[in-house]
Every structure is written in structure tokens, then in C-alpha cells.
Amino acid sequence: MNVDTYPYMGFNVPVDLMWQTGLGPDSFAAISAAHFAQLKKWTPIKSDHSVLEVGCGIGRDAIPLTNLLQTGRYLGIDVLKASIEWCTTAITAKCPNFSFLHMDVRSSLYNPAGAVEPTQVRIPLADRSVDRIFLFSVFTHMLRPDIENYLSEFKRLLNSGGLVYATSFIYDDEILVAARRNSASTPWSLTFAYQHEPGCRLNDQNVPLHAVAFTREAWREMVGRSGLMLREFLPGKWSGYYQQYEDGQDAVVLAAC
Ligand SMILES: C[S@@+](CC[C@H](N)C(=O)[O-])C[C@H]1O[C@@H](n2cnc3c(N)ncnc32)[C@H](O)[C@@H]1O
């Protein structure tokens, strides 16, 4: 089979798998660079760190990390088997301290036949063995009980000084007004018209996990229950509400207590 590939930092990334994570070659490098800049600014990674990425997709953020993590190690997990297989064949082959694991977790959007409920996921790493955890555009496709389970896993895995960077859509009444006013003129076109439960709204009732948004209060509750500490809410560009923003989506920075 002839698969189109996109050359990125010495890797030939399959374009068909790239599209499964939402976007294609036109934006791949720019988004990767923007993510890396955010990690550098908010959760700096050292060359000997132990790093976990949840929802690593086709390695958009693992690839630039291969230049940084020298003696440290990286584990990327995802529910998309073909992406994990490519990452293993291409990235682990060149960088043995990078490993990738397919977890057959159910997601109505990405893996509807998955055998493991997202509320039951256990990440196969030792307690207090991880320095940094990041998720780009992953909690934007999960509901509250699933996020809470991942947060409790992060609490178990992080060592002292450990940090989490996770993007999210975060709303209040004013942000919703701006998002609806600007939806035709932003690439995201999100309105979050449907209330799913208090503090949580969906963009598309028929495809609930297409985009999920939370209030700051919902985030405070979820993080409070996990035992982690909420360090920062970072504004994103998606709604058009903020004049100054960090990246496309909003984000939270969490710390091990
Ligand atoms: C929008 S894509 C983003 C991929 C990658 N983070 C990036 O920025 O290129 C969302 C990713 O999260 C993964 N995902 C969804 N639910 C997941 C879950 N419960 N556990 C792990 N990964 C999940 C999807 O398979 C997909 O690769």
C-alpha cells in the first residue's frame, strides 16, 4: 500500500493516521512547535525526566521531545492501535527510551469497541515514578467521570515536584457569548450549545465527545477530588474571548502536592 507521508524532524509521518487526530500536514509542524513551547514555558522537561503522554496520537509531541530527553524516558499511550504501532516502529526504533502502548479503552469517538471503560483505566507505571504528564486535545474529548479517573492515576504516578499540562475548553457565560459571536470567524467554530450536566457542556449532542467544555468550578472540583493542586488556568484562542492567549485551547497546569 502506498501511504503518503509527511517529513517531520527526520520521521516520515503517515498522513492518513495524522488525520485521525483531527488535522493534517498543513498545520502539523506549527501545532507541534506551539505545544512544545507551552510545555517549555509551563512544565519544563529536563533531559533525565520520566514523561507520560496520554493520547499521544501519531507522535506530534513525542517527536520534538526525542531531541530533549537524553537519559530520561517517555511513555505515550493511546486508544488508536495503528498510531501506536507506527510510533513504535518509527520512533522507538530510533529512540529506545521512547515507548508507546496501545490501551483498548472505550471512547465513543475514537475507539467505540474498546474493552476497558475509561473509568477503570490503570496506567502500567509505578507509583511516584513520573515527573511530567501532558495531554493535548484529549480531555477535550472526555466526560467528567473519565477525567476524574485519569486525574487519580496522575496523583498516584507523579513524584514530588511532578507537573501535569492538560488542554481543555473552559467556559463561563461571557466566554459562551463570545464563542457564539465568533464561531463563524474562528477555525474552531465551537458554540457549546448543550448542557450535559452542571459545569459541563457539549458542542454536538449527537457526537458528545466531539468537543466537551467545563467551567473553572468543575475543574476545581475534579482536581480537588484527585488530591492534585490546580496551579494555573491558561487562556486559549478558540472562543475569541481573550485578547491574549497561550494556545488554541485553554489549559490547566496541575501539581503533585
Ligand atoms: C485530538 S487527538 C490529539 C492527539 C495528540 N495529543 C496530538 O495533539 O496530536 C486526541 C487523541 O486522544 C486519544 N484518546 C481519546 N480518548 C483516550 C483515552 N481514554 N485514553 C487515551 N487516549 C485517548 C485519541 O485516540 C487521539 O489520539
The ligand as an ORCA input file, in Angstrom:
! r2SCAN-3c Opt
* xyz 0 1
  C      -7.396     15.236     19.026
  S      -6.363     13.836     19.188
  C      -4.867     14.580     19.794
  C      -3.659     13.710     19.602
  C      -2.336     14.282     20.102
  N      -2.401     14.605     21.513
  C      -1.945     15.480     19.277
  O      -2.092     16.618     19.775
  O      -1.522     15.291     18.146
  C      -6.982     13.020     20.651
  C      -6.233     11.755     20.957
  O      -6.641     11.249     22.231
  C      -6.784      9.850     22.132
  N      -7.696      9.397     23.192
  C      -9.022      9.578     23.269
  N      -9.516      9.019     24.397
  C      -8.468      8.475     25.041
  C      -8.327      7.748     26.259
  N      -9.373      7.478     27.046
  N      -7.082      7.336     26.634
  C      -6.004      7.612     25.857
  N      -6.089      8.291     24.680
  C      -7.299      8.705     24.280
  C      -7.315      9.643     20.726
  O      -7.164      8.321     20.282
  C      -6.479     10.647     19.934
  O      -5.257     10.119     19.504
*
